[in-house]
Amino acid sequence: MSGEADQVTGKAKELQGKVTGDKERESEGKTQHAAGKVEHAVGDAADKLKGAGEALKDKADGR
């Protein structure tokens, strides 16, 4: 599951837990939501590093 999907699913579980009074479900949702945020941030960082690496390679190749 992607970071964004985990964020959405986690938020839905969190809200479901709040509405039903299920603290375990609410906690599970908060955890999944946070994990999705981390996964998304890691993906963004990887994309930036990939772009920087490609730019350095192009510069080294004289482009």
C-alpha positions as CSV (number, residue, x, y, z in Angstrom):
1,M,0.0,0.0,0.0
2,S,1.3,3.5,-0.8
3,G,2.0,6.1,1.7
4,E,-1.0,8.2,0.7
5,A,-3.3,5.1,0.8
6,D,-2.0,4.3,4.3
7,Q,-2.7,7.9,5.4
8,V,-6.3,7.8,4.0
9,T,-7.0,4.3,5.4
10,G,-5.5,5.1,8.7
11,K,-7.6,8.3,9.0
12,A,-10.7,6.3,8.2
13,K,-9.9,3.7,10.9
14,E,-9.2,6.4,13.4
15,L,-12.5,8.1,12.7
16,Q,-14.4,4.8,12.8
17,G,-12.8,4.0,16.2
18,K,-13.8,7.4,17.5
19,V,-17.4,7.0,16.3
20,T,-17.8,3.5,17.7
21,G,-15.7,4.1,20.9
22,D,-13.2,1.4,19.8
23,K,-10.0,2.8,21.2
24,E,-7.9,-0.1,19.7
25,R,-9.3,0.7,16.2
26,E,-8.7,4.4,16.8
27,S,-5.1,3.7,17.8
28,E,-4.5,1.4,14.9
29,G,-5.7,4.1,12.6
30,K,-3.5,6.7,14.1
31,T,-0.5,4.3,13.7
32,Q,-1.3,3.5,10.1
33,H,-1.8,7.2,9.3
34,A,1.5,8.1,10.8
35,A,3.3,5.3,9.0
36,G,1.8,6.5,5.7
37,K,3.1,10.0,6.4
38,V,6.6,8.6,7.0
39,E,6.4,6.4,3.9
40,H,5.4,9.4,1.8
41,A,8.2,11.5,3.2
42,V,10.7,8.8,2.4
43,G,9.4,8.5,-1.1
44,D,9.8,12.2,-1.6
45,A,13.3,12.2,-0.3
46,A,14.2,9.3,-2.5
47,D,12.8,11.2,-5.5
48,K,14.9,14.3,-4.7
49,L,18.0,12.2,-4.2
50,K,17.4,10.5,-7.6
51,G,17.0,13.9,-9.3
52,A,20.1,15.2,-7.7
53,G,22.1,12.1,-8.7
54,E,20.9,12.5,-12.3
55,A,21.9,16.1,-12.3
56,L,25.4,15.3,-11.0
57,K,25.8,12.6,-13.7
58,D,24.7,15.0,-16.4
59,K,27.1,17.6,-15.1
60,A,29.9,15.0,-15.1
61,D,29.0,14.0,-18.6
62,G,29.3,17.6,-19.7
63,R,25.6,18.1,-20.4
